[in-house]
Amino acid sequence: MSVTELQALSDRLLTERGVLFPYKVVLSKRKLTGGYISFKKVQIVVSAHMPPEAQENTLRHEVAHALAWHHRKHRGHGYIWRNYAREVGASTKARSAPETEALKAKRAKTHVEVACANCGIPIQVSIRRWVRWSEVLYHRADRGRLVPREAV
């Protein structure tokens, strides 16, 4: 999508819900995140490296953040944000942006895949956290210890 189409969508979604000042929409060259909102600069940044459908969903995701902040002074992905996300048609998953090739490459270098010793569910953990906390990390669902993936 072009930046003008994204801006028009943002303006429409915000004004329909009582936000009278526009957030400036910017396309960025970022490859590791789908987008973000800056309350200080009053702008929404969307990655230009994503397909149009993903850009639109990211914009809706960030508009939900703008609405949650404007109406309730709420930040994050809690129930207030989720209600606004549903209202504007965004995915309610906090990490719903598509994974880019650059992000996959970064995770391959900075994360290790481990598994729960009880149920075998694979979990990605940062290498830094694994090296420092491997003795005490566990899977919350069944309190199973995390072990290297090959050991399961």
Secondary structure in CASP SS format (residue, H / E / C, confidence):
PFRMAT SS
TARGET T0000
AUTHOR 0000-0000-0000
METHOD secondary structure of the structure
MODEL  1
M C 1.00
S C 1.00
V H 1.00
T H 1.00
E H 1.00
L H 1.00
Q H 1.00
A H 1.00
L H 1.00
S H 1.00
D H 1.00
R H 1.00
L H 1.00
L H 1.00
T H 1.00
E H 1.00
R C 1.00
G C 1.00
V C 1.00
L C 1.00
F C 1.00
P C 1.00
Y C 1.00
K E 1.00
V E 1.00
V E 1.00
L E 1.00
S E 1.00
K C 1.00
R C 1.00
K C 1.00
L C 1.00
T C 1.00
G C 1.00
G E 1.00
Y E 1.00
I E 1.00
S E 1.00
F C 1.00
K C 1.00
K C 1.00
V C 1.00
Q E 1.00
I E 1.00
V E 1.00
V E 1.00
S E 1.00
A C 1.00
H C 1.00
M C 1.00
P C 1.00
P H 1.00
E H 1.00
A H 1.00
Q H 1.00
E H 1.00
N H 1.00
T H 1.00
L H 1.00
R H 1.00
H H 1.00
E H 1.00
V H 1.00
A H 1.00
H H 1.00
A H 1.00
L H 1.00
A H 1.00
W H 1.00
H H 1.00
H H 1.00
R H 1.00
K C 1.00
H C 1.00
R C 1.00
G C 1.00
H C 1.00
G C 1.00
Y H 1.00
I H 1.00
W H 1.00
R H 1.00
N H 1.00
Y H 1.00
A H 1.00
R H 1.00
E H 1.00
V H 1.00
G C 1.00
A C 1.00
S C 1.00
T C 1.00
K C 1.00
A C 1.00
R C 1.00
S C 1.00
A C 1.00
P C 1.00
E C 1.00
T C 1.00
E H 1.00
A H 1.00
L H 1.00
K H 1.00
A H 1.00
K H 1.00
R H 1.00
A H 1.00
K H 1.00
T H 1.00
H E 1.00
V E 1.00
E E 1.00
V E 1.00
A E 1.00
C E 1.00
A C 1.00
N C 1.00
C C 1.00
G C 1.00
I C 1.00
P E 1.00
I E 1.00
Q E 1.00
V E 1.00
S E 1.00
I H 1.00
R H 1.00
R H 1.00
W H 1.00
V H 1.00
R H 1.00
W H 1.00
S C 1.00
E C 1.00
V C 1.00
L C 1.00
Y E 1.00
H E 1.00
R C 1.00
A C 1.00
D C 1.00
R C 1.00
G E 1.00
R E 1.00
L E 1.00
V E 1.00
P E 1.00
R H 1.00
E H 1.00
A H 1.00
V C 1.00
END
